[in-house]
Amino acid sequence: MDLSSDSHVPKYAQIADIFRQRIARGIWTKGFRLPANEELAAEFGVSRVTIRQAVELLSRAGVLEAQQGRGTFVTGTLKQDRWLKVETTLSDLAEMYRDTSPEIINISESRTDAPLFPEDGKPATKYVFMRRVHSRNKKPYCVISIYLDERIFRRYPKRFRNETVIPILSDLRDPAISSARQTLTIGTADIEAAKLLGIPLNSPVAEVRRVFTTADRTVIYLGEVTYRGDFVRIEMDLRP
């Protein structure tokens, strides 16, 4: 398994995070004996010292226990923190962002065109581009690229820079959002996303693309979001 050599996260911490995921998903259950350090070292392409560091990290958290002469065992359980629900209506999505009140780190801002598809609608004259990271309790959970109609941005620049954008847009009456669509795909974290989210390279991520248009089909908002896979859950009502 490849680890990110470019990540700011040490390799032992990346491995510990993978161990946590295996325990949280029930792949390694309580009482499970881990493979030998030599086998794990070969799996991740690291030294046995690095594996011992990862085990020690989880031992201090009470999740693993290294027993002399017997091996390393899972002694605790982990709850998957999949608190972030991918909503399927605009009103629910706006309320979700209001309720979570994420900590926002703005990475960049510029004026540009938006990478729209023909089926998205008509482009606005110009867009304000904002790249930001959303965190909860100091832990990043998504990276988002926002393309917002510059005319709308100029109305509330301070709010748009410091608050989540969707609740502000959903409250607008002129122009009102006529259509809101989103597409979700499952992918893996590239180098940049892995670094910003503090996860190993190629970790599972959910990629969401959102497009909001007005009655004349002008795209006033395009959002491209990468969510940590271990934070996201999807609930859908199935038609009978």
GROMACS elastic network, one bead per residue, 0.5 to 0.9 nm:
[ bonds ]
;  ai    aj funct       b0    kb
    1    42     6  0.89556   500
    1    43     6  0.58531   500
    1    45     6  0.72744   500
    2     5     6  0.88909   500
    2    43     6  0.87624   500
    2    44     6  0.63721   500
    2    45     6  0.75055   500
    2   200     6  0.88452   500
    2   201     6  0.76808   500
    2   202     6  0.81995   500
    3     6     6  0.89325   500
    3     7     6  0.86288   500
    3    11     6  0.68848   500
    3    14     6  0.72764   500
    3    15     6  0.81327   500
    3    44     6  0.71571   500
    3    45     6  0.84084   500
    3   200     6  0.62326   500
    3   201     6  0.60709   500
    3   202     6  0.82366   500
    4     7     6  0.53366   500
    4     8     6  0.87857   500
    4     9     6  0.83645   500
    4    10     6  0.88999   500
    4    11     6  0.76038   500
    4    14     6  0.83097   500
    4   191     6  0.75005   500
    4   194     6  0.83480   500
    4   200     6  0.59868   500
    4   201     6  0.50266   500
    4   202     6  0.83742   500
    5     8     6  0.83355   500
    5     9     6  0.87976   500
    5    10     6  0.84113   500
    5    11     6  0.76426   500
    5   201     6  0.87209   500
    6     9     6  0.85543   500
    6   191     6  0.73855   500
    6   195     6  0.81577   500
    6   201     6  0.89005   500
    7    10     6  0.73380   500
    7    11     6  0.85308   500
    7   191     6  0.73799   500
    7   192     6  0.87311   500
    7   194     6  0.71877   500
    7   195     6  0.54858   500
    7   198     6  0.79449   500
    7   199     6  0.83752   500
    7   200     6  0.74782   500
    7   201     6  0.77362   500
    8   195     6  0.65760   500
    8   198     6  0.77961   500
    9    12     6  0.83688   500
    9    13     6  0.63890   500
    9    14     6  0.64859   500
    9   195     6  0.78180   500
    9   198     6  0.66774   500
    9   199     6  0.76851   500
    9   200     6  0.78516   500
   10    13     6  0.52933   500
   10    14     6  0.63539   500
   10    15     6  0.87909   500
   11    15     6  0.61734   500
   11    16     6  0.85245   500
   11    46     6  0.82869   500
   11    50     6  0.72683   500
   11    54     6  0.84790   500
   11   200     6  0.86466   500
   12    15     6  0.51001   500
   12    16     6  0.61053   500
   12    17     6  0.86302   500
   12    46     6  0.89282   500
   12    49     6  0.89331   500
   12    50     6  0.52946   500
   12    51     6  0.64432   500
   12    52     6  0.82509   500
   12    53     6  0.58849   500
   12    55     6  0.85231   500
   12    57     6  0.84964   500
   13    17     6  0.61585   500
   13    18     6  0.86920   500
   13    53     6  0.81492   500
   13    54     6  0.60754   500
   13    57     6  0.78130   500
   14    17     6  0.51240   500
   14    18     6  0.64482   500
   14    19     6  0.87774   500
   14    54     6  0.82158   500
   14   198     6  0.88685   500
   14   199     6  0.69634   500
   14   200     6  0.55925   500
   14   201     6  0.89639   500
   15    18     6  0.50433   500
   15    19     6  0.62280   500
   15    20     6  0.86198   500
   15    44     6  0.78987   500
   15    50     6  0.86077   500
   15    51     6  0.75676   500
   15    54     6  0.61786   500
   15    55     6  0.89088   500
   15   200     6  0.82686   500
   16    20     6  0.61779   500
   16    21     6  0.87056   500
   16    51     6  0.84630   500
   16    53     6  0.85125   500
   16    55     6  0.68927   500
   16    57     6  0.70435   500
   16    58     6  0.67639   500
   17    21     6  0.63197   500
   17    22     6  0.87744   500
   17    54     6  0.85715   500
   17   199     6  0.78560   500
   17   200     6  0.80704   500
   18    21     6  0.50657   500
   18    22     6  0.63375   500
   18    23     6  0.87267   500
   18   200     6  0.82234   500
   18   203     6  0.89669   500
   19    22     6  0.51333   500
   19    23     6  0.62925   500
   19    24     6  0.85965   500
   19    28     6  0.83680   500
   19    54     6  0.84783   500
   19    55     6  0.87308   500
   19    58     6  0.85589   500
   20    23     6  0.51427   500
   20    24     6  0.59869   500
   20    25     6  0.84950   500
   20    58     6  0.81148   500
   20    63     6  0.85176   500
   20    78     6  0.72711   500
   21    24     6  0.50190   500
   21    25     6  0.59927   500
   21    26     6  0.84953   500
   21    27     6  0.84650   500
   21    78     6  0.84936   500
   21    80     6  0.81163   500
   21   230     6  0.79010   500
   22    25     6  0.52865   500
   22    26     6  0.62519   500
   22    27     6  0.50327   500
   22    28     6  0.56350   500
   22    29     6  0.85334   500
   23    26     6  0.51634   500
   23    27     6  0.58536   500
   23    29     6  0.60892   500
   23    30     6  0.81079   500
   23    63     6  0.87536   500
   23    74     6  0.79393   500
   23    76     6  0.86597   500
   23    77     6  0.66640   500
   23    78     6  0.64398   500
   23    79     6  0.89070   500
   24    27     6  0.76594   500
   24    28     6  0.79582   500
   24    29     6  0.84574   500
   24    77     6  0.67848   500
   24    79     6  0.57942   500
   24    80     6  0.56020   500
   25    28     6  0.76761   500
   25    29     6  0.86641   500
   25    78     6  0.84747   500
   25    79     6  0.86134   500
   25    80     6  0.74014   500
   26    29     6  0.52959   500
   26    30     6  0.86175   500
   26    77     6  0.87269   500
   28    31     6  0.83559   500
   28    32     6  0.59050   500
   28    33     6  0.83043   500
   28    34     6  0.80223   500
   28    74     6  0.72007   500
   29    32     6  0.54835   500
   29    74     6  0.66743   500
   29    75     6  0.86261   500
   29    76     6  0.84891   500
   29    77     6  0.75239   500
   30    33     6  0.88570   500
   30    63     6  0.88621   500
   30    73     6  0.77561   500
   30    75     6  0.54757   500
   30    76     6  0.59927   500
   30    77     6  0.65348   500
   31    73     6  0.57798   500
   31    74     6  0.51069   500
   31    75     6  0.59645   500
   31    76     6  0.83936   500
   32    72     6  0.84217   500
   32    73     6  0.55131   500
   32    74     6  0.53656   500
   32    75     6  0.81658   500
   33    36     6  0.87590   500
   33    70     6  0.88570   500
   33    71     6  0.67463   500
   33    72     6  0.57411   500
   33    74     6  0.66245   500
   34    37     6  0.82876   500
   34    40     6  0.86298   500
   34    71     6  0.71989   500
   34    72     6  0.55766   500
   34    73     6  0.59623   500
   34    74     6  0.75539   500
   35    38     6  0.81184   500
   35    39     6  0.61471   500
   35    40     6  0.63996   500
   35    71     6  0.82091   500
   35    72     6  0.80178   500
   36    39     6  0.52608   500
   36    40     6  0.63846   500
   36    41     6  0.85824   500
   36    71     6  0.70858   500
   36    72     6  0.80025   500
   37    40     6  0.50797   500
   37    41     6  0.59117   500
   37    42     6  0.85243   500
   37    47     6  0.88659   500
   37    48     6  0.58408   500
   37    49     6  0.87838   500
   37    51     6  0.63635   500
   37    52     6  0.74090   500
   37    71     6  0.87836   500
   37    72     6  0.88804   500
   38    41     6  0.50600   500
   38    42     6  0.62588   500
   38    43     6  0.86861   500
   38    47     6  0.81469   500
   38    48     6  0.61854   500
   38    51     6  0.86405   500
   39    42     6  0.51751   500
   39    43     6  0.62597   500
   39    44     6  0.88920   500
   40    44     6  0.63120   500
   40    45     6  0.82759   500
   40    46     6  0.83836   500
   40    48     6  0.79397   500
   40    51     6  0.70267   500
   41    44     6  0.54142   500
   41    45     6  0.56567   500
   41    46     6  0.50265   500
   41    47     6  0.55271   500
   41    48     6  0.54982   500
   41    49     6  0.86809   500
   41    50     6  0.77940   500
   41    51     6  0.62907   500
   42    45     6  0.50100   500
   42    46     6  0.67117   500
   42    47     6  0.80237   500
   42    48     6  0.87910   500
   43    46     6  0.80459   500
   44    47     6  0.87208   500
   44    51     6  0.88937   500
   46    49     6  0.81743   500
   46    50     6  0.63837   500
   46    51     6  0.74789   500
   47    50     6  0.53894   500
   47    51     6  0.67735   500
   47    52     6  0.89196   500
   48    51     6  0.50137   500
   48    52     6  0.61848   500
   48    53     6  0.86116   500
   49    52     6  0.50538   500
   49    53     6  0.62285   500
   49    54     6  0.87620   500
   50    53     6  0.50299   500
   50    54     6  0.63621   500
   50    55     6  0.87170   500
   51    54     6  0.51010   500
   51    55     6  0.62275   500
   51    56     6  0.85581   500
   52    55     6  0.50110   500
   52    56     6  0.59919   500
   52    57     6  0.85437   500
   53    56     6  0.50332   500
   53    57     6  0.62026   500
   53    58     6  0.88524   500
   54    57     6  0.51503   500
   54    58     6  0.65836   500
   54    59     6  0.86129   500
   55    58     6  0.52924   500
   55    59     6  0.59610   500
   55    60     6  0.86889   500
   55    64     6  0.67461   500
   55    65     6  0.79103   500
   55    66     6  0.77022   500
   55    72     6  0.80640   500
   56    60     6  0.62144   500
   56    61     6  0.86833   500
   56    64     6  0.79757   500
   56    65     6  0.82984   500
   56    66     6  0.82332   500
   57    60     6  0.54667   500
   57    61     6  0.67644   500
   57    64     6  0.87504   500
   58    62     6  0.63969   500
   58    63     6  0.54529   500
   58    64     6  0.55868   500
   58    65     6  0.82130   500
   59    62     6  0.50230   500
   59    63     6  0.56315   500
   59    65     6  0.54644   500
   59    66     6  0.75913   500
   59    75     6  0.88431   500
   60    63     6  0.76301   500
   60    64     6  0.80520   500
   60    65     6  0.88286   500
   61    64     6  0.77474   500
   61    76     6  0.89545   500
   62    65     6  0.74075   500
   62    74     6  0.89668   500
   62    75     6  0.69389   500
   62    76     6  0.62593   500
   62    77     6  0.89746   500
   63    73     6  0.86109   500
   63    74     6  0.59890   500
   63    75     6  0.52679   500
   63    77     6  0.65028   500
   63    78     6  0.78309   500
   64    72     6  0.67581   500
   64    73     6  0.56281   500
   64    75     6  0.52232   500
   64    76     6  0.67643   500
   65    71     6  0.84132   500
   65    72     6  0.55111   500
   65    73     6  0.53450   500
   65    74     6  0.65347   500
   65    75     6  0.63099   500
   66    69     6  0.89502   500
   66    70     6  0.79184   500
   66    71     6  0.58078   500
   66    73     6  0.63967   500
   67    70     6  0.54156   500
   67    71     6  0.53995   500
   67    72     6  0.59321   500
   67    73     6  0.76534   500
   68    71     6  0.66065   500
   68    72     6  0.85764   500
   70    73     6  0.88173   500
   74    77     6  0.78472   500
   78    81     6  0.88840   500
   79    82     6  0.87566   500
   80    83     6  0.85312   500
   80   230     6  0.70313   500
   80   231     6  0.77209   500
   81    84     6  0.83475   500
   81   230     6  0.69162   500
   81   231     6  0.57449   500
   81   232     6  0.83420   500
   82    85     6  0.75870   500
   82   229     6  0.85418   500
   82   230     6  0.61269   500
   82   232     6  0.50503   500
   82   233     6  0.57509   500
   83   231     6  0.60943   500
   83   232     6  0.66588   500
   83   233     6  0.71485   500
   84    96     6  0.85172   500
   84   100     6  0.88178   500
   84   141     6  0.88392   500
   84   231     6  0.57539   500
   84   233     6  0.62234   500
   84   234     6  0.86335   500
   85    93     6  0.89724   500
   85    96     6  0.81074   500
   85   231     6  0.84393   500
   85   232     6  0.58844   500
   85   233     6  0.50132   500
   85   234     6  0.57799   500
   85   235     6  0.74273   500
   86    93     6  0.76758   500
   86    96     6  0.89803   500
   86   232     6  0.68866   500
   86   233     6  0.64033   500
   86   234     6  0.54360   500
   86   235     6  0.75753   500
   87    90     6  0.77156   500
   87    91     6  0.88971   500
   87    92     6  0.60510   500
   87    93     6  0.52822   500
   87    96     6  0.78780   500
   87   234     6  0.75289   500
   87   235     6  0.78934   500
   87   236     6  0.88197   500
   88    91     6  0.88873   500
   88    92     6  0.72328   500
   88    93     6  0.71691   500
   88   181     6  0.89741   500
   88   182     6  0.82757   500
   88   235     6  0.86284   500
   88   236     6  0.78290   500
   89    92     6  0.53506   500
   89    93     6  0.61281   500
   89    94     6  0.86932   500
   89   180     6  0.83410   500
   89   181     6  0.89278   500
   90    93     6  0.50038   500
   90    94     6  0.61386   500
   90    95     6  0.86186   500
   90   166     6  0.85515   500
   90   170     6  0.75348   500
   90   180     6  0.67862   500
   90   181     6  0.86530   500
   91    94     6  0.51774   500
   91    95     6  0.62365   500
   91    96     6  0.85983   500
   91   167     6  0.85061   500
   91   170     6  0.73583   500
   92    95     6  0.50793   500
   92    96     6  0.60379   500
   92    97     6  0.87294   500
   93    96     6  0.50746   500
   93    97     6  0.64732   500
   93    98     6  0.87399   500
   93   166     6  0.77727   500
   93   167     6  0.81439   500
   94    97     6  0.53399   500
   94    98     6  0.63152   500
   94    99     6  0.87524   500
   94   164     6  0.89820   500
   94   165     6  0.88908   500
   94   166     6  0.57069   500
   94   168     6  0.83490   500
   94   169     6  0.87570   500
   94   170     6  0.68146   500
   95    99     6  0.60570   500
   95   100     6  0.85890   500
   95   167     6  0.71202   500
   96    99     6  0.51661   500
   96   100     6  0.61627   500
   96   101     6  0.85850   500
   96   167     6  0.89898   500
   97   100     6  0.52907   500
   97   101     6  0.60520   500
   97   102     6  0.74225   500
   97   164     6  0.68041   500
   97   165     6  0.89068   500
   97   166     6  0.75910   500
   97   167     6  0.69457   500
   98   101     6  0.55414   500
   98   102     6  0.85653   500
   98   164     6  0.79408   500
   98   167     6  0.67804   500
   99   102     6  0.87152   500
  100   136     6  0.78346   500
  101   104     6  0.89363   500
  101   136     6  0.81509   500
  101   163     6  0.82855   500
  101   164     6  0.78893   500
  102   134     6  0.55760   500
  102   135     6  0.54693   500
  102   136     6  0.56255   500
  102   137     6  0.85422   500
  102   163     6  0.84913   500
  102   164     6  0.77760   500
  103   133     6  0.80705   500
  103   134     6  0.55827   500
  103   136     6  0.62062   500
  103   137     6  0.79889   500
  103   138     6  0.74977   500
  103   140     6  0.86139   500
  103   163     6  0.88525   500
  104   132     6  0.66412   500
  104   133     6  0.58453   500
  104   135     6  0.65540   500
  104   161     6  0.88893   500
  104   162     6  0.70332   500
  104   163     6  0.75013   500
  104   164     6  0.80070   500
  105   131     6  0.86658   500
  105   132     6  0.54211   500
  105   133     6  0.51481   500
  105   134     6  0.65972   500
  105   135     6  0.80874   500
  105   162     6  0.88514   500
  106   109     6  0.77800   500
  106   130     6  0.72003   500
  106   131     6  0.61421   500
  106   133     6  0.66380   500
  106   134     6  0.89639   500
  106   161     6  0.76950   500
  106   162     6  0.84982   500
  107   130     6  0.75133   500
  107   131     6  0.53724   500
  107   132     6  0.51755   500
  107   133     6  0.74386   500
  108   129     6  0.78219   500
  108   130     6  0.57669   500
  108   131     6  0.52686   500
  108   132     6  0.71773   500
  109   128     6  0.70502   500
  109   129     6  0.53914   500
  109   131     6  0.66032   500
  110   127     6  0.84445   500
  110   128     6  0.57900   500
  110   129     6  0.51490   500
  110   130     6  0.68617   500
  111   126     6  0.69655   500
  111   127     6  0.56656   500
  111   129     6  0.57800   500
  111   130     6  0.88986   500
  111   147     6  0.89079   500
  111   150     6  0.78955   500
  112   126     6  0.61879   500
  112   127     6  0.54025   500
  112   128     6  0.62844   500
  112   129     6  0.65280   500
  112   147     6  0.83006   500
  113   116     6  0.86553   500
  113   123     6  0.82050   500
  113   124     6  0.84218   500
  113   125     6  0.81354   500
  113   126     6  0.58467   500
  113   127     6  0.57153   500
  113   128     6  0.82369   500
  113   129     6  0.84199   500
  113   147     6  0.80683   500
  114   123     6  0.75437   500
  114   124     6  0.86817   500
  114   126     6  0.80544   500
  114   127     6  0.65852   500
  114   128     6  0.88650   500
  114   129     6  0.81642   500
  114   147     6  0.60873   500
  114   148     6  0.86052   500
  114   222     6  0.74871   500
  115   147     6  0.87793   500
  115   222     6  0.85463   500
  116   119     6  0.81946   500
  116   120     6  0.62403   500
  116   121     6  0.79213   500
  116   122     6  0.86556   500
  116   123     6  0.74517   500
  116   219     6  0.86277   500
  116   222     6  0.81056   500
  117   120     6  0.53100   500
  117   121     6  0.76512   500
  118   121     6  0.62212   500
  118   122     6  0.78105   500
  119   122     6  0.87077   500
  120   123     6  0.85657   500
  120   211     6  0.69431   500
  120   212     6  0.86495   500
  120   213     6  0.81417   500
  120   217     6  0.81333   500
  120   218     6  0.86786   500
  120   219     6  0.70988   500
  121   211     6  0.89762   500
  121   213     6  0.70967   500
  121   216     6  0.86663   500
  121   217     6  0.50760   500
  121   218     6  0.57245   500
  121   219     6  0.58158   500
  122   213     6  0.84606   500
  122   216     6  0.81670   500
  122   217     6  0.57523   500
  122   219     6  0.58558   500
  123   126     6  0.79171   500
  123   127     6  0.88859   500
  123   149     6  0.87834   500
  123   217     6  0.85836   500
  123   218     6  0.57601   500
  123   219     6  0.55139   500
  123   220     6  0.78197   500
  124   127     6  0.69322   500
  124   148     6  0.89250   500
  124   149     6  0.60501   500
  124   150     6  0.80536   500
  124   151     6  0.87740   500
  124   218     6  0.60965   500
  124   219     6  0.62211   500
  124   220     6  0.66007   500
  125   149     6  0.76715   500
  125   150     6  0.78406   500
  125   151     6  0.86195   500
  126   148     6  0.84250   500
  126   149     6  0.62451   500
  126   150     6  0.56740   500
  126   151     6  0.80490   500
  127   147     6  0.56294   500
  127   148     6  0.51519   500
  127   151     6  0.82098   500
  127   153     6  0.85087   500
  127   220     6  0.82410   500
  127   221     6  0.86090   500
  128   146     6  0.78219   500
  128   147     6  0.56426   500
  128   148     6  0.52135   500
  128   149     6  0.64051   500
  128   150     6  0.53292   500
  128   153     6  0.71377   500
  129   145     6  0.71243   500
  129   146     6  0.55579   500
  129   148     6  0.65586   500
  129   150     6  0.89916   500
  130   144     6  0.80845   500
  130   145     6  0.58640   500
  130   146     6  0.50912   500
  130   147     6  0.66892   500
  130   148     6  0.81942   500
  130   161     6  0.82592   500
  131   143     6  0.74779   500
  131   144     6  0.58033   500
  131   146     6  0.62936   500
  131   147     6  0.89991   500
  132   142     6  0.85365   500
  132   143     6  0.59431   500
  132   144     6  0.55148   500
  132   145     6  0.66576   500
  132   146     6  0.82731   500
  133   140     6  0.66374   500
  133   141     6  0.76669   500
  133   142     6  0.58517   500
  133   144     6  0.63139   500
  133   196     6  0.74362   500
  133   197     6  0.80656   500
  134   139     6  0.84558   500
  134   140     6  0.57244   500
  134   141     6  0.60801   500
  134   142     6  0.54292   500
  134   143     6  0.64808   500
  134   144     6  0.78257   500
  135   138     6  0.56011   500
  135   139     6  0.50605   500
  135   141     6  0.55257   500
  135   142     6  0.71900   500
  135   197     6  0.89923   500
  136   139     6  0.52262   500
  136   140     6  0.63423   500
  136   141     6  0.71509   500
  137   140     6  0.83212   500
  139   197     6  0.80175   500
  139   198     6  0.84289   500
  140   143     6  0.80717   500
  140   196     6  0.75092   500
  140   197     6  0.53081   500
  140   198     6  0.73547   500
  140   228     6  0.83705   500
  141   197     6  0.62610   500
  141   198     6  0.89999   500
  141   226     6  0.84405   500
  141   227     6  0.58368   500
  141   228     6  0.54444   500
  141   229     6  0.88163   500
  141   230     6  0.89387   500
  141   231     6  0.68775   500
  142   193     6  0.86398   500
  142   196     6  0.85206   500
  142   197     6  0.67417   500
  142   225     6  0.66515   500
  142   226     6  0.53826   500
  142   228     6  0.61577   500
  143   193     6  0.70156   500
  143   196     6  0.73077   500
  143   197     6  0.73247   500
  143   224     6  0.83482   500
  143   225     6  0.57310   500
  143   226     6  0.52121   500
  143   227     6  0.66801   500
  143   228     6  0.88467   500
  144   223     6  0.67254   500
  144   224     6  0.56113   500
  144   226     6  0.63363   500
  144   227     6  0.85603   500
  145   222     6  0.81319   500
  145   223     6  0.57100   500
  145   224     6  0.51136   500
  145   225     6  0.63955   500
  145   226     6  0.89073   500
  146   165     6  0.86414   500
  146   221     6  0.71965   500
  146   222     6  0.58557   500
  146   224     6  0.65670   500
  146   225     6  0.84851   500
  147   150     6  0.87097   500
  147   220     6  0.78786   500
  147   221     6  0.56334   500
  147   222     6  0.50044   500
  147   223     6  0.63644   500
  147   224     6  0.87122   500
  148   151     6  0.85367   500
  148   152     6  0.73070   500
  148   153     6  0.65975   500
  148   165     6  0.88602   500
  148   219     6  0.85669   500
  148   220     6  0.57292   500
  148   222     6  0.66503   500
  148   223     6  0.84884   500
  149   152     6  0.54893   500
  149   153     6  0.63265   500
  149   154     6  0.88985   500
  149   219     6  0.75848   500
  149   221     6  0.63782   500
  150   154     6  0.61763   500
  150   155     6  0.89490   500
  150   220     6  0.84947   500
  151   154     6  0.54057   500
  151   155     6  0.70714   500
  152   155     6  0.54867   500
  152   156     6  0.74024   500
  152   157     6  0.86130   500
  152   169     6  0.88731   500
  152   175     6  0.87331   500
  152   220     6  0.79199   500
  153   156     6  0.57896   500
  153   157     6  0.54069   500
  153   158     6  0.89673   500
  153   159     6  0.89914   500
  153   160     6  0.67867   500
  154   157     6  0.54101   500
  155   158     6  0.89732   500
  156   159     6  0.53910   500
  156   160     6  0.61302   500
  156   161     6  0.86257   500
  157   160     6  0.51733   500
  157   161     6  0.61148   500
  157   162     6  0.86839   500
  158   161     6  0.52180   500
  158   162     6  0.62695   500
  158   163     6  0.83762   500
  159   162     6  0.52109   500
  159   163     6  0.54820   500
  159   164     6  0.82720   500
  159   165     6  0.82262   500
  159   168     6  0.82562   500
  160   163     6  0.55445   500
  160   164     6  0.68667   500
  160   165     6  0.58098   500
  160   168     6  0.78514   500
  161   164     6  0.81483   500
  161   165     6  0.84006   500
  162   165     6  0.88373   500
  163   167     6  0.86875   500
  163   168     6  0.82800   500
  164   167     6  0.66147   500
  164   168     6  0.74195   500
  165   168     6  0.54673   500
  165   169     6  0.63497   500
  165   170     6  0.87879   500
  166   169     6  0.50789   500
  166   170     6  0.60365   500
  166   171     6  0.87082   500
  166   221     6  0.89247   500
  167   170     6  0.51308   500
  167   171     6  0.64442   500
  168   171     6  0.54401   500
  168   172     6  0.67649   500
  169   172     6  0.52825   500
  169   173     6  0.87292   500
  169   176     6  0.80648   500
  169   177     6  0.76406   500
  169   221     6  0.87336   500
  170   173     6  0.82302   500
  170   176     6  0.76843   500
  170   177     6  0.69805   500
  171   176     6  0.81467   500
  172   175     6  0.64040   500
  172   176     6  0.56057   500
  172   177     6  0.77057   500
  173   177     6  0.79264   500
  174   177     6  0.86162   500
  175   178     6  0.87697   500
  175   214     6  0.65272   500
  175   215     6  0.83101   500
  176   213     6  0.85261   500
  176   214     6  0.61070   500
  176   215     6  0.76859   500
  177   180     6  0.70739   500
  177   212     6  0.63438   500
  177   213     6  0.57746   500
  177   215     6  0.73020   500
  177   220     6  0.84205   500
  178   212     6  0.75228   500
  178   213     6  0.58375   500
  178   215     6  0.51576   500
  178   216     6  0.85366   500
  178   217     6  0.80176   500
  179   211     6  0.80188   500
  179   212     6  0.56920   500
  179   213     6  0.52100   500
  179   214     6  0.65747   500
  179   215     6  0.76687   500
  179   217     6  0.81005   500
  180   210     6  0.72333   500
  180   211     6  0.57878   500
  180   213     6  0.65572   500
  181   209     6  0.82140   500
  181   210     6  0.56767   500
  181   211     6  0.53756   500
  181   212     6  0.66014   500
  181   213     6  0.88958   500
  182   208     6  0.65835   500
  182   209     6  0.53471   500
  182   211     6  0.63287   500
  182   212     6  0.88319   500
  183   207     6  0.80834   500
  183   208     6  0.55300   500
  183   209     6  0.52168   500
  183   210     6  0.66422   500
  184   206     6  0.67189   500
  184   207     6  0.55930   500
  184   209     6  0.66275   500
  184   210     6  0.89433   500
  185   205     6  0.86138   500
  185   206     6  0.59385   500
  185   207     6  0.52276   500
  185   208     6  0.65327   500
  185   209     6  0.87349   500
  186   204     6  0.71632   500
  186   205     6  0.60103   500
  186   207     6  0.60945   500
  186   208     6  0.88234   500
  186   229     6  0.84488   500
  187   202     6  0.82837   500
  187   203     6  0.83349   500
  187   204     6  0.58950   500
  187   205     6  0.53077   500
  187   206     6  0.61613   500
  187   207     6  0.67636   500
  187   229     6  0.89697   500
  188   201     6  0.77128   500
  188   203     6  0.52481   500
  188   205     6  0.52625   500
  188   206     6  0.80276   500
  188   207     6  0.89897   500
  188   229     6  0.88201   500
  189   192     6  0.78258   500
  189   193     6  0.55580   500
  189   194     6  0.54046   500
  189   197     6  0.89882   500
  189   199     6  0.80548   500
  189   200     6  0.77555   500
  189   201     6  0.56559   500
  189   203     6  0.53128   500
  189   204     6  0.63823   500
  189   205     6  0.60178   500
  189   226     6  0.82820   500
  189   228     6  0.84082   500
  190   193     6  0.54253   500
  190   194     6  0.59169   500
  190   195     6  0.85329   500
  190   201     6  0.60282   500
  190   202     6  0.61364   500
  190   203     6  0.84184   500
  191   194     6  0.52031   500
  191   195     6  0.61943   500
  191   196     6  0.87381   500
  191   200     6  0.86741   500
  191   201     6  0.59676   500
  191   202     6  0.80921   500
  192   195     6  0.52348   500
  192   196     6  0.62567   500
  192   197     6  0.85760   500
  192   201     6  0.88949   500
  193   196     6  0.51529   500
  193   197     6  0.59054   500
  193   198     6  0.81548   500
  193   199     6  0.81994   500
  193   201     6  0.82640   500
  193   226     6  0.75285   500
  194   197     6  0.52733   500
  194   198     6  0.56553   500
  194   200     6  0.58193   500
  194   201     6  0.53801   500
  194   202     6  0.76338   500
  194   203     6  0.76197   500
  195   198     6  0.51655   500
  195   199     6  0.67056   500
  195   200     6  0.79743   500
  195   201     6  0.80920   500
  196   199     6  0.80695   500
  197   200     6  0.89189   500
  197   227     6  0.85181   500
  197   228     6  0.71494   500
  199   202     6  0.85855   500
  199   203     6  0.66848   500
  199   228     6  0.80477   500
  200   203     6  0.56264   500
  202   205     6  0.84380   500
  203   228     6  0.81079   500
  203   229     6  0.75730   500
  204   227     6  0.89704   500
  204   228     6  0.69998   500
  204   229     6  0.50896   500
  204   230     6  0.77638   500
  205   226     6  0.64185   500
  205   227     6  0.55164   500
  205   230     6  0.79003   500
  205   232     6  0.87051   500
  206   225     6  0.80469   500
  206   226     6  0.57993   500
  206   227     6  0.50752   500
  206   228     6  0.65880   500
  206   229     6  0.57165   500
  206   232     6  0.75313   500
  207   224     6  0.73035   500
  207   225     6  0.56408   500
  207   227     6  0.63331   500
  208   223     6  0.78224   500
  208   224     6  0.58839   500
  208   225     6  0.50662   500
  208   226     6  0.65110   500
  208   227     6  0.79624   500
  209   222     6  0.73151   500
  209   223     6  0.56761   500
  209   225     6  0.63536   500
  209   226     6  0.89819   500
  210   221     6  0.77292   500
  210   222     6  0.56184   500
  210   224     6  0.65211   500
  210   225     6  0.82649   500
  211   219     6  0.68650   500
  211   220     6  0.79536   500
  211   221     6  0.57741   500
  211   223     6  0.66253   500
  212   217     6  0.88200   500
  212   218     6  0.83424   500
  212   219     6  0.57841   500
  212   220     6  0.59743   500
  212   221     6  0.51258   500
  212   222     6  0.66376   500
  212   223     6  0.88794   500
  213   216     6  0.77245   500
  213   217     6  0.52135   500
  213   218     6  0.51736   500
  213   220     6  0.56667   500
  213   221     6  0.71106   500
  214   217     6  0.51623   500
  214   218     6  0.54069   500
  214   219     6  0.67317   500
  214   220     6  0.71238   500
  215   218     6  0.73986   500
  217   220     6  0.89680   500
  219   222     6  0.72385   500
  226   229     6  0.88853   500
  227   230     6  0.85385   500
  227   231     6  0.73706   500
  227   232     6  0.70929   500
  228   231     6  0.56083   500
  228   232     6  0.68908   500
  229   232     6  0.56142   500
  229   233     6  0.84757   500
  230   233     6  0.84245   500
